[in-house]
Amino acid sequence: EVFGWNEWGIWGLGWGSHPPWLDFGGSDVGFDPQEAPIPVPESELRRRSAQEVRRSLPIFPYRDELVAAIAQHQILVIEGETGSGKTTQIPQYLHEEVG
């Protein structure tokens, strides 16, 4: 057992083949590239995250009703709490309907 810097650049206290916080259940794990997960592009992660944020806004369940009301009325007053998605999501909903 060696004390000092190990292959991970971590000051070790005689860990052996791997640090104690990396538990392999008592056996070494081999790496098979065929079984490796396919990496998800960062742009896809951001897109998914943006969709999750949009769905979490209080205004989201009213999307269809809002779009229909805007189409039906020349003037529409929309009231909602700060952060509910009024300013960001309603223009996006209209863009999606027209675009």
Secondary structure, 3 states (H helix, E strand, C coil): CCEEECCCCCEEECCCCCCCCCCCCCCCCCCCHHHCCCCCCHHHHHHHHHHHHHHHCCCHHHHHHHHHHHHHCCCCCCCCCCCCCHHHHHHHHHHHHHC
